[in-house]
């Protein structure tokens, strides 16, 4: 189990349903270690704090195996960070985590809180107005995580499931 990539992003405009909004869904892999604190990763931004961010949604994790599955479904390359995830993990059943399960990624200890709920920004980014329903139906939501022990994480670091609730 390992960290494939650490992804961060700033605010960018996106036209959703004919209206321009700011979003932080555009995440890109970064080189080197990134510090992770109680509210997320250094250099990362969430645009709408009512539905993203905060201590219970400090980090969003998605499995590279699910990215590859979506690439096959959509017939195009997506790559790490496409779903707005901060951590793209290999060998971790992210969708099988339950609230309270704990894992480590690099020097950070994380606790699962709840699965991702897709939004229209994700559908717009995917170029499919029905993508919210499609994403939910696929059962590959990824998981929001709370930071139990801050630290640093980088691509190539080990990831490990510590405990299940």
SULFEN-V208207 format. One line per field, one symbol per residue. burial: b if it has 9 or more other ideal C-beta (glycine too) atoms within 8 Angstrom, else e. A space follows every 50 residues. Layout:
burial->???
//
This chain:
burial->bbbbbbbbbeebebebeeeebebbbbbebbeeebbbbeebbeebebbeee ebeeeebbbbbbbbebbebbbeeeeeebebbbbbbbbbbbebebbebeee bbbbbbebbbbbbeebebeebbbbbeeeeebbebbbebebbbbbbbbeee bbbbbebbbebeeee
//
